[in-house]
Amino acid sequence: MELDLDESSLAIGRIERALSRIERALTERANRPSPPPGASDQSALKAEVTAVIGELDRLIAEANRG
C-alpha cells in the first residue's frame, strides 16, 4: 500500500506536532527549578518519541517501495 500525497502530508503533520510537543516538554524541564520530573512525564515523552519514530519508519518504508 503506497502513501498518497494526502496521507504523506498528514503523517508529516503528525510528526511536526509530536516534535513540537517534545520540544515544549524539554524546554519546560530545562526551566523547572524543581527536581527532575516523575515517571509519568518520562513515559509521556517516550511515547511522543516512539510515535515520531513510527511515523518516520512508515514514511521511509513507503518511499523505499516507490
Phi and psi in radians as a Rosetta constraint file:
Dihedral C 1 N 2 CA 2 C 2 CIRCULARHARMONIC -1.582 0.35
Dihedral N 2 CA 2 C 2 N 3 CIRCULARHARMONIC 2.561 0.35
Dihedral C 2 N 3 CA 3 C 3 CIRCULARHARMONIC -1.407 0.35
Dihedral N 3 CA 3 C 3 N 4 CIRCULARHARMONIC 2.284 0.35
Dihedral C 3 N 4 CA 4 C 4 CIRCULARHARMONIC -1.532 0.35
Dihedral N 4 CA 4 C 4 N 5 CIRCULARHARMONIC 3.108 0.35
Dihedral C 4 N 5 CA 5 C 5 CIRCULARHARMONIC -1.057 0.35
Dihedral N 5 CA 5 C 5 N 6 CIRCULARHARMONIC -0.712 0.35
Dihedral C 5 N 6 CA 6 C 6 CIRCULARHARMONIC -1.118 0.35
Dihedral N 6 CA 6 C 6 N 7 CIRCULARHARMONIC -0.784 0.35
Dihedral C 6 N 7 CA 7 C 7 CIRCULARHARMONIC -1.119 0.35
Dihedral N 7 CA 7 C 7 N 8 CIRCULARHARMONIC -0.692 0.35
Dihedral C 7 N 8 CA 8 C 8 CIRCULARHARMONIC -1.115 0.35
Dihedral N 8 CA 8 C 8 N 9 CIRCULARHARMONIC -0.733 0.35
Dihedral C 8 N 9 CA 9 C 9 CIRCULARHARMONIC -1.101 0.35
Dihedral N 9 CA 9 C 9 N 10 CIRCULARHARMONIC -0.718 0.35
Dihedral C 9 N 10 CA 10 C 10 CIRCULARHARMONIC -1.139 0.35
Dihedral N 10 CA 10 C 10 N 11 CIRCULARHARMONIC -0.729 0.35
Dihedral C 10 N 11 CA 11 C 11 CIRCULARHARMONIC -1.108 0.35
Dihedral N 11 CA 11 C 11 N 12 CIRCULARHARMONIC -0.744 0.35
Dihedral C 11 N 12 CA 12 C 12 CIRCULARHARMONIC -1.118 0.35
Dihedral N 12 CA 12 C 12 N 13 CIRCULARHARMONIC -0.684 0.35
Dihedral C 12 N 13 CA 13 C 13 CIRCULARHARMONIC -1.078 0.35
Dihedral N 13 CA 13 C 13 N 14 CIRCULARHARMONIC -0.730 0.35
Dihedral C 13 N 14 CA 14 C 14 CIRCULARHARMONIC -1.117 0.35
Dihedral N 14 CA 14 C 14 N 15 CIRCULARHARMONIC -0.702 0.35
Dihedral C 14 N 15 CA 15 C 15 CIRCULARHARMONIC -1.114 0.35
Dihedral N 15 CA 15 C 15 N 16 CIRCULARHARMONIC -0.791 0.35
Dihedral C 15 N 16 CA 16 C 16 CIRCULARHARMONIC -1.065 0.35
Dihedral N 16 CA 16 C 16 N 17 CIRCULARHARMONIC -0.759 0.35
Dihedral C 16 N 17 CA 17 C 17 CIRCULARHARMONIC -1.153 0.35
Dihedral N 17 CA 17 C 17 N 18 CIRCULARHARMONIC -0.722 0.35
Dihedral C 17 N 18 CA 18 C 18 CIRCULARHARMONIC -1.136 0.35
Dihedral N 18 CA 18 C 18 N 19 CIRCULARHARMONIC -0.726 0.35
Dihedral C 18 N 19 CA 19 C 19 CIRCULARHARMONIC -1.109 0.35
Dihedral N 19 CA 19 C 19 N 20 CIRCULARHARMONIC -0.644 0.35
Dihedral C 19 N 20 CA 20 C 20 CIRCULARHARMONIC -1.113 0.35
Dihedral N 20 CA 20 C 20 N 21 CIRCULARHARMONIC -0.725 0.35
Dihedral C 20 N 21 CA 21 C 21 CIRCULARHARMONIC -1.134 0.35
Dihedral N 21 CA 21 C 21 N 22 CIRCULARHARMONIC -0.698 0.35
Dihedral C 21 N 22 CA 22 C 22 CIRCULARHARMONIC -1.116 0.35
Dihedral N 22 CA 22 C 22 N 23 CIRCULARHARMONIC -0.807 0.35
Dihedral C 22 N 23 CA 23 C 23 CIRCULARHARMONIC -1.043 0.35
Dihedral N 23 CA 23 C 23 N 24 CIRCULARHARMONIC -0.775 0.35
Dihedral C 23 N 24 CA 24 C 24 CIRCULARHARMONIC -1.093 0.35
Dihedral N 24 CA 24 C 24 N 25 CIRCULARHARMONIC -0.754 0.35
Dihedral C 24 N 25 CA 25 C 25 CIRCULARHARMONIC -1.113 0.35
Dihedral N 25 CA 25 C 25 N 26 CIRCULARHARMONIC -0.724 0.35
Dihedral C 25 N 26 CA 26 C 26 CIRCULARHARMONIC -1.180 0.35
Dihedral N 26 CA 26 C 26 N 27 CIRCULARHARMONIC -0.655 0.35
Dihedral C 26 N 27 CA 27 C 27 CIRCULARHARMONIC -1.127 0.35
Dihedral N 27 CA 27 C 27 N 28 CIRCULARHARMONIC -0.771 0.35
Dihedral C 27 N 28 CA 28 C 28 CIRCULARHARMONIC -1.073 0.35
Dihedral N 28 CA 28 C 28 N 29 CIRCULARHARMONIC -0.727 0.35
Dihedral C 28 N 29 CA 29 C 29 CIRCULARHARMONIC -1.088 0.35
Dihedral N 29 CA 29 C 29 N 30 CIRCULARHARMONIC -0.738 0.35
Dihedral C 29 N 30 CA 30 C 30 CIRCULARHARMONIC -1.156 0.35
Dihedral N 30 CA 30 C 30 N 31 CIRCULARHARMONIC -0.516 0.35
Dihedral C 30 N 31 CA 31 C 31 CIRCULARHARMONIC -1.597 0.35
Dihedral N 31 CA 31 C 31 N 32 CIRCULARHARMONIC -0.087 0.35
Dihedral C 31 N 32 CA 32 C 32 CIRCULARHARMONIC -1.351 0.35
Dihedral N 32 CA 32 C 32 N 33 CIRCULARHARMONIC 2.243 0.35
Dihedral C 32 N 33 CA 33 C 33 CIRCULARHARMONIC -1.429 0.35
Dihedral N 33 CA 33 C 33 N 34 CIRCULARHARMONIC -0.253 0.35
Dihedral C 33 N 34 CA 34 C 34 CIRCULARHARMONIC -1.386 0.35
Dihedral N 34 CA 34 C 34 N 35 CIRCULARHARMONIC 3.051 0.35
Dihedral C 34 N 35 CA 35 C 35 CIRCULARHARMONIC -1.058 0.35
Dihedral N 35 CA 35 C 35 N 36 CIRCULARHARMONIC 2.917 0.35
Dihedral C 35 N 36 CA 36 C 36 CIRCULARHARMONIC -0.931 0.35
Dihedral N 36 CA 36 C 36 N 37 CIRCULARHARMONIC 2.630 0.35
Dihedral C 36 N 37 CA 37 C 37 CIRCULARHARMONIC -1.112 0.35
Dihedral N 37 CA 37 C 37 N 38 CIRCULARHARMONIC 2.772 0.35
Dihedral C 37 N 38 CA 38 C 38 CIRCULARHARMONIC -1.310 0.35
Dihedral N 38 CA 38 C 38 N 39 CIRCULARHARMONIC -3.130 0.35
Dihedral C 38 N 39 CA 39 C 39 CIRCULARHARMONIC -1.088 0.35
Dihedral N 39 CA 39 C 39 N 40 CIRCULARHARMONIC -0.567 0.35
Dihedral C 39 N 40 CA 40 C 40 CIRCULARHARMONIC -1.144 0.35
Dihedral N 40 CA 40 C 40 N 41 CIRCULARHARMONIC -0.688 0.35
Dihedral C 40 N 41 CA 41 C 41 CIRCULARHARMONIC -1.099 0.35
Dihedral N 41 CA 41 C 41 N 42 CIRCULARHARMONIC -0.756 0.35
Dihedral C 41 N 42 CA 42 C 42 CIRCULARHARMONIC -1.108 0.35
Dihedral N 42 CA 42 C 42 N 43 CIRCULARHARMONIC -0.738 0.35
Dihedral C 42 N 43 CA 43 C 43 CIRCULARHARMONIC -1.129 0.35
Dihedral N 43 CA 43 C 43 N 44 CIRCULARHARMONIC -0.712 0.35
Dihedral C 43 N 44 CA 44 C 44 CIRCULARHARMONIC -1.128 0.35
Dihedral N 44 CA 44 C 44 N 45 CIRCULARHARMONIC -0.728 0.35
Dihedral C 44 N 45 CA 45 C 45 CIRCULARHARMONIC -1.139 0.35
Dihedral N 45 CA 45 C 45 N 46 CIRCULARHARMONIC -0.748 0.35
Dihedral C 45 N 46 CA 46 C 46 CIRCULARHARMONIC -1.075 0.35
Dihedral N 46 CA 46 C 46 N 47 CIRCULARHARMONIC -0.679 0.35
Dihedral C 46 N 47 CA 47 C 47 CIRCULARHARMONIC -1.117 0.35
Dihedral N 47 CA 47 C 47 N 48 CIRCULARHARMONIC -0.707 0.35
Dihedral C 47 N 48 CA 48 C 48 CIRCULARHARMONIC -1.106 0.35
Dihedral N 48 CA 48 C 48 N 49 CIRCULARHARMONIC -0.790 0.35
Dihedral C 48 N 49 CA 49 C 49 CIRCULARHARMONIC -1.093 0.35
Dihedral N 49 CA 49 C 49 N 50 CIRCULARHARMONIC -0.750 0.35
Dihedral C 49 N 50 CA 50 C 50 CIRCULARHARMONIC -1.070 0.35
Dihedral N 50 CA 50 C 50 N 51 CIRCULARHARMONIC -0.703 0.35
Dihedral C 50 N 51 CA 51 C 51 CIRCULARHARMONIC -1.110 0.35
Dihedral N 51 CA 51 C 51 N 52 CIRCULARHARMONIC -0.741 0.35
Dihedral C 51 N 52 CA 52 C 52 CIRCULARHARMONIC -1.105 0.35
Dihedral N 52 CA 52 C 52 N 53 CIRCULARHARMONIC -0.813 0.35
Dihedral C 52 N 53 CA 53 C 53 CIRCULARHARMONIC -1.070 0.35
Dihedral N 53 CA 53 C 53 N 54 CIRCULARHARMONIC -0.717 0.35
Dihedral C 53 N 54 CA 54 C 54 CIRCULARHARMONIC -1.080 0.35
Dihedral N 54 CA 54 C 54 N 55 CIRCULARHARMONIC -0.772 0.35
Dihedral C 54 N 55 CA 55 C 55 CIRCULARHARMONIC -1.123 0.35
Dihedral N 55 CA 55 C 55 N 56 CIRCULARHARMONIC -0.744 0.35
Dihedral C 55 N 56 CA 56 C 56 CIRCULARHARMONIC -1.124 0.35
Dihedral N 56 CA 56 C 56 N 57 CIRCULARHARMONIC -0.744 0.35
Dihedral C 56 N 57 CA 57 C 57 CIRCULARHARMONIC -1.029 0.35
Dihedral N 57 CA 57 C 57 N 58 CIRCULARHARMONIC -0.735 0.35
Dihedral C 57 N 58 CA 58 C 58 CIRCULARHARMONIC -1.119 0.35
Dihedral N 58 CA 58 C 58 N 59 CIRCULARHARMONIC -0.792 0.35
Dihedral C 58 N 59 CA 59 C 59 CIRCULARHARMONIC -1.122 0.35
Dihedral N 59 CA 59 C 59 N 60 CIRCULARHARMONIC -0.718 0.35
Dihedral C 59 N 60 CA 60 C 60 CIRCULARHARMONIC -1.129 0.35
Dihedral N 60 CA 60 C 60 N 61 CIRCULARHARMONIC -0.774 0.35
Dihedral C 60 N 61 CA 61 C 61 CIRCULARHARMONIC -1.060 0.35
Dihedral N 61 CA 61 C 61 N 62 CIRCULARHARMONIC -0.769 0.35
Dihedral C 61 N 62 CA 62 C 62 CIRCULARHARMONIC -1.159 0.35
Dihedral N 62 CA 62 C 62 N 63 CIRCULARHARMONIC -0.672 0.35
Dihedral C 62 N 63 CA 63 C 63 CIRCULARHARMONIC -1.147 0.35
Dihedral N 63 CA 63 C 63 N 64 CIRCULARHARMONIC -0.654 0.35
Dihedral C 63 N 64 CA 64 C 64 CIRCULARHARMONIC -1.172 0.35
Dihedral N 64 CA 64 C 64 N 65 CIRCULARHARMONIC -0.512 0.35
Dihedral C 64 N 65 CA 65 C 65 CIRCULARHARMONIC -1.370 0.35
Dihedral N 65 CA 65 C 65 N 66 CIRCULARHARMONIC -0.255 0.35
